[in-house]
Amino acid sequence: MPVAPQSNLIATTPAQKRALSYSTTIKMLFDEVLDTKMPADRIVANYFREHKKHGSKDRRVIRETLFGLFRWWGWLKQIGSQHDEQTWFAMLSSCALLEQHMWRNFAEAWQHFAQLSPEQLTVIDGHVEARGEANTYTVIEKSLLLNTIFTGKTVKPSQLLPDWYWEVCPIESAEQQLKLVEAMSSRPPIWARVQKLATEKAVSQLQQDGIDASLCEYFGDAISLGSKSINLNDVKLYKNGQVEIQDLASQVIGNVCKPKANEQWWDTCSGAGGKTLQLRSLMLQDVENDSTGSITSSDIRTKALEELNKRAKRAGFDSITIAKWKSDNLPVSENYFDGVLVDAPCSCTGTWRRNPDMRWIDDRSCVDDKPALQLDILSRSAKAVKTGSHLVYATCSLSPLENEAVVDAFLSNNKDFSLVVSTHPFTGQQSEHITVWPYEANSDGMYVAKMVKK
């Protein structure tokens, strides 16, 4: 952990003293993320684990400001260098304004340290007074605000995503591009899925526990838990395995798979098992068939598979077995499964809403390096599909290079497979390639395609 930089500024009020302390900590964490290129959530978790002195309010100010800086970094870096102290405070106060954080006393202290002019403060004060209680300003309106505060600087919506992103994910429609940027500039709610319990009953119990739970219009077992931080260890339904955290876009994959209760499925890149548990839950909801099916889950990471076992045990799910990838050879039998899911390793550009730091610590290679690996995994895994059965390919990337291009390359080399038309659950459109955009249902981004072996 790097040493926090020292400031020569003098704080004269309690708010200024706390704001200065917060600034020092946030700067240290911000620099560590950019220098080490480690995920911000991991760095923040390590910091709080080592520094128990911070209370819940301290943690919230530090964490939300840090992530807010990365969310708006495409604009904030236009102000100047974060290593210039005065510029750094201008960035902090601008972040608080753009995020519309409620800690105005600290934001005003940062404005003071930034030595903003009376004209700049007048613009900020007018914006704060006009905003009301709700965050109703669009990305375009916020860009105009920043351009007014910092004259001579010009920011535009497309800068909130790195230039290389638009190269690997070209979007011709200006309207769609703006919708994507708007979504990427906000946080989605916490999405969850209910298992072995009526969804309405789960929502009612969660609401009694003070959680902003609500039903989802798209899937019968999906629920929103709102946007407030939740300590899952205090949630009874989670500890009982009746609620699993899973983004709504991720839940699309299981619903495209549509596993039946008497089928055998293989989750080839299961990780900690979110989709394995979803597949098993969907199997148990299939009342038209006997529950004789099973799921085999594979990954190259032992710890991830251990976590899957814990989650399956907590949920009371049987008929889930582990087959670890130990070499290039298949860890399962060929021509055996009714369904094979390949949720391939990817750039994770679809998850940038939750991880805004990743758009600035990654570069284009995070996309360019993946297709060869994805095609290799998909090609190997396809050998386990029996005739007449399904192969599902998915990523949490929004780049066609990792999605449609990989599927097309696979189909050109495997003539015994063909694409199946699926219905997009949020738009109702039918397509062989389903791309879930973050703005369609307030979720992450995702891609999924379903194939059948002739």
C-alpha positions, 0 to 999 in steps of 0.5 A: 500500500503506497503512502498517502501524499501530504498536503500543505493546505490549512483546514480551519473548520471541522468540515475542511479537516475531514474533507482534507483527510478524505482527499488524501485517502482518495488520492492514494487509492486513485493513484494505486488503481491507475499504477497497479491496474488492479480493480478498484473494488479489490483495492478499496476492500484491502484498504478498509480491511487494514484500516478499521478506524473508518466508520460507515459514513467515512467508507461511503464518502471514500468509496463513492467518491473514488468510483465517481472519479472513474465514472467521470474520468473521461471529463475530469482529466480534461481539467488538468493533472490530478497530481496538481493539488489545486486541480485535484480538488477541482476534480473532487468538487466536480465529481461531487457535483456530477454525482450529486452527492449529498455531502455538500459540506465536504464538496464546498471544502474541496471547492475552497481548496480548489480556489474556484473563482466567484464566477465558477462558484456561482454556476455551481451554486445555481446548479445545486439550488435548481436540482431539487432532491432528484438527480434528473440531469442528463449527460448532455446537461452535465457536460454543458455545466462542466464546460460553463464552470471550466471555460476553455475546456470542452467535454462531450458525452463520448469521452466518458468511454475511452477512444479505443472502445468506440473502435472495438464497439462501433455504434453508428446511431448517435441516439444509441451511442448517447443512450449507452453513455447515459447508462454507463454514467450511472449505477444499475440496481442490485439485481437478484434471483429467487430460488425455492421460494415464491417471488412475491413472498421473498419480496415481502420478507425483504421489504420487512427487513428494510430492503428496497425489493421489488418485482421484475417485469421480465422474469418471474424469479428476478427481483431488484434490491434497489441501489443502497449497499446491503450487508448480505450476511444480515439477509436471512433469505440470502443466508438460506440460499433462497436469494442469489445476487445475479445481474438481470443481464446475466439472468438472460443467459439461463432463460435463453438456455431454457434447461428442462428438468430431465436434461444433462447440462455442462457449464464449461466456465462456471466460475463461482457458479452463478449461472450453474445455480440459475440453470438448476433453479430453472430445471426445478421450475420445469413441472412438465418433466421429472427432475432427473437432470443434472449439471456438471460445472467446470473451471480452471480455478479451484477456489471458484469451484469451491465457492460454487460448492458452498453456494449449491450446498447453501441453496440445497441443490443436488445433482450438481457435480464438479469436473475441473479443467486440468488440461486441454482435454475435455473434463467430461464425456463427448457427445453426452450433454443436452445442453452446453453453456460456454460463458467465455472469459472476455473483456467485461466491457458490459460490466463497466457500469459497476466497474468504471475503473476498468475502462481506464486501466484496460486498453484495447488489448483486453478485447483483441486478446480474447477472440482466439481463446474464446473460439478455442474454448467454444470449439473444445466444448462443442464436442460434448454436445450430443446430436440434436442438442444445444450449445450456448455461447455468452460473454459480458462483452459488448464488442462484436469482436468477442461475440458475433465474430467468434460465433461466425468463426466457430460455425464456419469450422463446424458445419454440424451446428447452426444458430437458433432464433431467440427472443430478446426478453427486454425488447421482444425482438427475435434474433440469432444474436442477442445483445443486451444493452445496459439501457434496455432494462437498467442492467449490465451488458451481455451477449448470448447466442444459441446453436443446435447440433444437427 
